[in-house]
Amino acid sequence: MPKAPKKSQEMTVDKVIAYTTNQLFEAEMIRKYLSDHQITAFILNKMDSAYHFGDIELLVYKDDLIRAKKLIGDFHKNE
C-alpha cells in the first residue's frame, strides 16, 4: 500500500509577492494572464483610498513564483 507523501513533498501553500504596482487595473490584467496559464494569483490592495498612495501586491503560491515572474515579464513584453 503506497504511503501518503511527506509534508516536504507536498505543495507549499505559502504565498509570496510576485509583483507590485500602484495601478489596480494592471494588477487585475496580470492576475488574469497568470490564471490563463494555470497560476492562481491573489490581489492584496494596500492602497489608501483617500490619498491614493500605497501599493497593490500580486501574490502567488511560493511554488509558482519563478514561473509567475517569467510570465509577468512576458506580459510586459507583449504590452
C-alpha positions, 0 to 999 in steps of 0.5 A: 500500500503506497504511503501518503507523501511527506509534508516536504513533498507536498505543495507549499501553500505559502504565498509570496509577492510576485509583483507590485504596482500602484495601478489596480487595473494592471494588477487585475490584467496580470492576475488574469494572464497568470490564471490563463496559464494555470497560476492562481494569483491573489490581489492584496490592495494596500492602497489608501483610498483617500490619498491614493498612495500605497501599493497593490501586491500580486501574490502567488503560491511560493511554488509558482513564483519563478514561473509567475515572474517569467510570465509577468515579464512576458506580459510586459513584453507583449504590452 
